Amino acid sequence: MNRVVVDPITRIEGHLRIEAETAANGAITSAYSSGTMVRGIELILKGRDPRDAWAFAQRICGVCTLVHGIASVRAVENALDYKIPPNAQLIRNLMIAAQYVHDHVMHFYHLHALDWVDVVSALSADPAATSTLAQSISSWPNSSPGYFADVQKKLKGFVEAGQLGIFANGFWGHPEFKLPAEANLMAVAHYLEALDWQRNVVQIHTIFGGKNPHPNFLVGGAPSPISVDSGGAAATAVNLEGLNTVKTVIGKMQQFVDQVYLPDTLAIASFYKDWFARGEGIGNFMTYGDFPEKGMDDPSSWLIPSGIILDRDLSTIHPVDMNDPEQIQEFVSHSYYDYGGGKDQGLHPYVGETNLNYSGPTPPYEQLDVANSYSWLKSPRWRGKPMEVGPLSRVLMLYAKGHEPTKELAAKALGQLDLPLTAMFSTLGRTAARTLESKIIVDQMQIWLTNLIDNIRAGDLSVHNPVKWDPSTWPAEAKGVGFMEAPRGGLAHWIVIKNGKIDNYQAVVPSTWNAGPRDTGGQPGAYEAALMDRHTLHDPKQPLEIQRTIHSFDPCIACAVHVTDPNGEELTQIKVR
């Protein structure tokens, strides 16, 4: 057996190491996923006012710019049985949806596409042929021969000046790249356009939350008041001018998804249909549910339903209860943590512990000690089973629940590629699901905005519920869970409140579910299992195949781990005076 080490996995958020054992023919027989930083935000939150938790928890990540804030305020609201007004719910839906579409487009073009697109090959493309290709798949206006000639000239200038930047270290020329030069040039052009497009999208967060990244939130509602006036004091509120801007931005988002993102995904996938037959692994999928129309306590109003799919069986959906200690547990058998009752037990997050105990090798080192602890990520399980979370889980759940837009989109996409539904259980199925749900969600944004405007026109300007804001009205002890479907999958924060302060806080994030190491029973996590599902490396020194499957999950390791030095000591302290 040979051990292939990829450290760090690039084009992700955070620090991830992958080690894979390969047979003589290059086939991966075992894989190990290691988060290489230590987690710590949960410890920082203890003893604080729960109404302030979102501001700390949101800093878990700089890419997931609002989802931890949403999960945190929902956890407090759940613990205190705190209802929010319909307008606040609609505003949150719009902010979460903007994060989804922004995140998915950025992931596809700037993080994942370079696994399929040979950038250097674009230099040999015929701009006229590229224009013909682009116009054959979409009505996107930027598709003339002159436009693509200009993009090619710009790219050539980067190459000749030695300024390829993030393009510099790609595995260009790898035999696994299959796109014709014209498709590569088209993808590079759209890569550059997506950089400009994203500047419009973030306006939604600034209008409703004051800024991006890390917009503001408020336990009990939305942070910005609504005004039917303009100018003066109303200028700091959400007014009609701001809502018109939101409408315009959503229109631009829809156009890019419909005319660029969706056609590009299908065009690129058509050259890599073999990747619809590898990279699944677990076969178990979980969603928490999200995008409520009537509130988090009314699951029938959620756009994304909750549930568990086991062994690919879409005919049976198992319920998930995040308050049930028999269902959700985290294990640390192969993690750099200890539990007071021993490393082999599983703990529900309400009683979860974050006890650091680094016993691994000191960097630099050749290999992980996979027989013992090898990751700063824990291993969450549902009833003892590993789960995959994320866009594929959500699309499968929507499909299984009979959501017609999802079924129609899936049928059209798979029909165009001449693939069965089972092709979704794969590396490229995961990538395609991310695109399909972007279409579903961006279309829904117009409906939520219309409903918000209708409420305002009817005289409803309420965005916050002041009831229970006074801690003297709280019970001596309370606990709750705030959950949502973040772009990368099911995210939940569990909080225990005692005497008005946080007594325990545990966040179980999507990349913990997917990237966690083996558990007490030796079951691999989603990353590990996917890499062991029909992967053969053409060249261990250029492990493009590993990158493709890991990137299909859109890793965000910073959500699950935080920084320490090699000796386990904290690097800095921040004191609030």
N, C-alpha and C positions, 0 to 999 in steps of 0.2 A: 504494500500500500504506500502511496505517496501522499504527503500532506501539502495542500495548496493553501497559502495564507494570503488573504486580501485585507490589508489594514493600512489606511482606513478605506472603507467604502466611500467613494466620493459622490458628489451631487446628491447629498442628503442633508438633513438637519441633524447635527450631533455627530457622535463618534461611534462607529460600528466596525467590529472586526468579524470577518467570516473565515472559518477554517473548514476545508473540505478534504476528506480522504477519497482518493481516486484509485481505481483499478488500473491495470496495465494499459487498457484501451482508453483511459481518460474518463471513464464513467464514474460519477460521484456515488459513492456507497454510503458515506456518512457526512453530515454537515453540522457545524456548531456556530451559533450566533452569540456574540459577546458584546454587550454594551460596556464601553471602557471608561466611563466616568461614573462618579458616585452620586446617588440621589440625595436630596436634602431639604427641599422646599417644605415637605410635610412637618419636619421638625421646627422650622422657622415659624410656622403658623400656631403652634401650641401656645395657649395663654393669651391670644389676641381676641379682639372683638370680632365675632363672626361676620358682622356687617362689613368689615374691612378685608375679609379673607380674599375676595375676588381680586383685589389690587395686587396682592402678593402671588396668588395662585396663577394669575394671568401671565406672570413673568416666568413661568415654567418654560415657556418657549417664545421665540421671536418670530416664528413662522406661523404657528397656530395663533393668530393675533387676537382672537376673541373667545375661542371655544372654552378655554379654562375659566375665563370670567363668567361665561354663561353657566357652566356646570357648577361653579362655586355659588353664585347667587341662587340657583335652583336648589342647591343642597340646603342652604339656610332657609329658604322659603318652604321647602318640604319639611324640615325639622320643626318649624314654627307654624305650619299650616297657614301659610301666608299667600293669599290669592293676589294675582295681578290683573289690571284692567285689560280689556280686549285690545286697545290700541297698543299697549306695551307689548303684548304677545305678537301682534303683527309687526311691530318695529323689530323685535328680536328675530322673528322669522326672516325678515328682509336682510338683517345684518348677517345672520348665519348663512343665508343663501348666497349673499355676495362673497362671503369667505369661501364657500364651496367652489363657485365657478372660477373665482380668481385663483384659488389654490390648484384646482384641477388643470386649468389652462397652463399655468406656470410650470406645474409638474410635467405635463406632457412635452412642452416645447423646450424647457430649459434644464430639466433634470433627466427625463426618460428618453426623449427622442434621439439623443446622441448614442443610445444603445442600438438604434436601428438605422440611423442616418449617417452616411459617410460624408462628413463635411468637405474634406479635401476633394472628393470625387466631383463635387458640384462645380469645380473649376473647369472641368472638361465638358460641361453640359452645353447644349445648344439652347440659347434663350428663346428662340422661336418655337422650338419643340416643347420647351418648358411651358410656354404660354398656351400652346395647344392642349397640353396635359391639364393645366390648371383650369382652363375654360371648359374642359370636358367633364370635370367633376363638381364645378361650383360656379356660381354667378358673382363671386367676390370680385370687386372692381379692379383691384391691384393685380392684374394678370396679363399685361401687355408684354410683347417681346422686349420693348425698351426698358420696362420696369425690371424685368429679370436680368437684363444686361447690366443695369446699374448695380443691382445687388451683387452680381458676379464680379463686377469691377471692384466694388468695395471689399469683397472677400479676398480677391487677389491682392489688393493693397495690404490687407492684414497679413497675409502669408509672406509677401515679399519683404515686409518691414519686420518680420519676426514677432508680430503682435497678435498672435492667435488667441491669447488670453485663455479662457476656459476650454477653447478648442485645442489647445496645444498638446495635451496629453491623451488624446483619444486613440483608440486602437485602429487608426485609419488604415485601410487596405486589408483588414482582417477578412478572411474568406467567408465569414458568416454575414457580412454586409451584402445585401441582395438587391437594394434599390438601384434602378438605373440612374445615371447622372442627373437627368432632368428632374426626377422626383426628389433627389437630394437637394438640388438648387431651390426647388419650390419650398421644401421644408425649411431650409436656411432662411429664405425670405420671410416665411411666416414666424420663424423664431424671432427675428428682429422686430417684426410687427407686433408680436405679443408683448415685447418689452414696452412699447409705446402704449398699447391698449390698456395695460394694467393701471396706468396713471388715472384713467377715468374711473375704473371700478372702485378704487379706494375712496372716492368721494362719498359713497354711500355710508361708509363708516364715519367719516368726518361730519356728515350732516346729522346723523342720528347719535353718534357717540363722541363727537368733538375732535377726534384725531384718529390717525392710523400710523403705525401699528398700536395695538393695545388701547382700543377705544374705552371710554368710560362706561360703567354700569352702575346699577343701583338695586339693592335688595328691595323688592316690592314693586318694581316697574322699570321704566326707562328713564335715563338721566336728563333728557332734554324736554322741556315743556313744548306744547304745541300752541301756535298762535295763528289766528286768521288775519292778523295785521302784518305789516312789514315796516322796517326801519325802527329806529329808537331801541327801546328795550326788547322789542320783538325780533330784532336782528340776531339775538343769541338763541332764539327758539327755532323749532322746526316750523317753518311757515310755507306758504303756497309756492314761493320761489324755490325753496329747497326741495319741496315735493316734485316740482316740475323738473328740477335737475335730476332727481332720482329716477323719474320716468324716462328721461333722455338717456341716462347711463344704462338702465336696464335694456333699452332698445339697442344700444351699441353692444351690450353683452350678448343679447340674442343673436344679433347679426354675425358676430364673430364665431359663436358656437355653431350656428347653422351653416355658415358659408366657409369657415376655415377649419375649426377644430374637428367637427364631425366628419367632413369629407376627407381631411388629412388622415384621421385615424383609420378609416376604412381603406383608403388608398395604400397606406403603409402596411396595414395588416394583410392585404391581399398578396404581398410578396413574402410573407412570413407565416403562412398557414400552418406550418409544422409546429409553430409555437402555441397553437391552440390544442396541442396534444401533450403538453408537459408543464410541470410547475405548479400542480395543485397541491398534492400532499395530504392534507388532513381530511378534507371532505366534510368538515363540520363548520357551520356558519352561524353567526350570532348578530342580531341587531337589538339595540335598546329601544329604538323608536324616537321620532322627533317631528318637528314642524307641526305643533298643535294649532288647530283653529280655535278651540274652545278652552284650552288649558291643559296642563300636564296631567291633571286628574281625569281626563276624558280621552282614553286611548283611541276611541272610535273616531276622533277628529284629527288624529295624527296622519300626516302625509306618509311618513315612513313608519310602518308597523314594527312592533317588537316581536321577537321570537327566536327559536333555535331550529336549525335544519341539521339533522344528523345523517351522515353517510349519503349525502347527495339526495336524500329522499324529499322531494318538494311536495309530496302529497300529505305529509304530516308536519305540522308546526307545533313545536313544544313551547310552552310558556316560560318566560324568564322572570324571576322575582329577585331583585337585587337586595332585598331585605332578608332573604332566606339564607341563613348561614350554611345550609347544606348545598346551596347552589353555587354561590360565588366564593371562591377561596383563592388565596395566593400562597404559593409554595416557594421555599428558598433552598431546596436541597442542593441545587447547583449554582446558587447565587452567593455573592459576597455579603451575606447578611446572616444573622442568627435570630431565632425566636427563643423566648424564655423557656418554652416547653420542648425545645429541640428542633433541629433543622428539618425533620421529616414530616412535621405536622403542617396542615393547611389552616390558614386563618382567614375568617371573614373580615373585610375592611373595617367594620365597626370596632373590632378588637385588634386590628392590624398593628404591626410593629415595624419600625424602621431602625434596626439595630445593626450598625455597620461592623463588619468583621472581615477585613481583607486578609485572605490567606493564600492568595495566588502568587504567581511569579512577579518579580520586579522588572519593569521595562528597562532596557529592551530584552525581550525573550523570544525564543524561537517558536514555541507552541503553547497553546492553552493546556491546562491540566484538566482535561474534560472528564476525568474520572471523579473529580471533586468539584469545587466551585470554580466557575469560569466566566461569570457575568455580573454586572451591577444591575441587571434587570431581574425582577422576580418572575415567577411562572404562574399566571392566573389560570384557573380552570373552572369550567361549569360542570358541576356534578362529577368532578374528576376528569373531565374530557378537555383536551385542548380545543380552542376555537379560533377560527379566522374571522376577523372583523374588517369592515371597510366597504368600498363601493361594490365589490362583487357580492358580498353578503346582502347589502341593501337591495341591489337589483334582483337577486334571486328571491328575496323575501317579498318584494313588490310583485314579482312574476307569480310566485306561489299563491299570493293573496288575491290574484286576479286583477291587479291594477292595469286597466286597459292601455293607457299611454305607454307603460313599460312593455307590455306584451307586443304592442304594435311596433315600437322601436326595435325591440330585440328581433322580432320576426323579419323586419325589413333589413336590418344590418346583417343578420346571419344568412338571410336569403341572398343578399348581394355577395357575400363571401362563400356561398354554397356550403354552409356548415350547419351541423345539428346543434340543438340547445346544449348538449353535453360539452361542446367546445368551450363554453363559458368557464368550465372548471379548469383553468389553465393560466399560464403567465399572461398571454395576450387577452384572454377572457377578462382578467382582472383590469387590464388597461382599457379594453373596450367598455367595460361596465362603468368605469370612471367617466368616460365620454358620454355614455347614454344617460347617466344620472345628471350630468351637467345640463343636458337638454331638458330633462324633466323638471329640474329645479328652476332653471332660468325662465322657463315658460310660466311656472307657478308664481314667480315673483310679481308679474304683472297683475295677477289676481289678488295677491296680498296687498299690493299698493292701491289697487282700486277699492278694496274693502276699507283700507285705512282712510282714504280720501272720502269715501261715502260716510264713514262714521263722523268725520270732522264736519262735513256739510250738514249732517243731522244734528250738530251741536255738541257732540261728544268729544271733548278735548282732554279727557283724563288719561294720564300715563303713569300714575303712581297711586298705590294704596297706602295711606298713612297709618292704617291700623297695625298694631303690634310693633311699631317702630321703637317704642319705649321698652327697654330691657326689663323694667320693673314688672311688666305684664307677662313676661316669659315664665315658663315652668322652670323649676330648679334644674331639671335635667331634660334634655331633648336630643334626638338624633334624627338624621335625615340623609337622603341621598339625592344628589343632583346629577342627572344624566342627560346625555344628548348624543346625537350622531355627528361627530366631528368629521371633517373631510376624510380622515384616515380610518374612521371606524368608531365603534362604541366607546364613549368616554364617560366616566363617572367619578364624582367626588363624594366621599362619605365623611360626614361631620358628626362629632359628638360634642354637645354644648352642656357645660355645667356651670351654674351660677353666673350666667351671662358671658362666659369665656369659652374658647375652644379647648376642649380636653383631649380630643384626638382628631386627626385629619389624615385621610388616606385617599390618594388619587390613583386610579387604575386606568391607564391610558391605552389608546389603540395599539401603539407600538410596543407596549408591554405584553398585550395579548399575542401579537404577531411575532415579536422578536425575542420573547423570553426563552430561556434555556430549557433543557430537559427537567422534568419534575421528578418526584420521588419514585414513580414507577418507570422512569426512563423514557416517558413519552416526549417526543420532540415538539417544539413550538412550530408555528406556521412557517416561518422562514426556513427553519431546518428541514422540515418535512418537504417543503416545496422544492428545495435544492436536491433532495434525494429522489425526486420524481422525474426520471428519464432525462437526466442531464449528463452530457459527455463534453468534456473540454477539448476543443481543438488544439489549444496551446495554453498550458498552465501558466505561462508568463504573461499571457493576455487573456485573462478569464472573463471574456465578454459575456459568456453564458451565465455566470454567477451574477454579474451586474444586472443583466436583463430581468432576471426573476426577482432579485432583491428590490430593484427599483420599481417593479410592478406593484409593490406594496406601498410605495411612497414613504420610506422610513422617516420617522421624526424621533430620533433617539434622545434628543434634548428634552423631550417631554417626559422621558422615563428616568433620566439620570442627570446628575449635576456634578460640578467639578471639585476635585480634591488633588492633593499632590501625591507622588508615588508612595509616601509613607502614611497616607491616610489622614494627613493633617489638613485642617481647613486653611484656605489661602487668604481669606480676608474676612473682616467683620464690618457690617454697616450698622451704625448706631443712629437711632432717631432721637433727636433731642427735643 
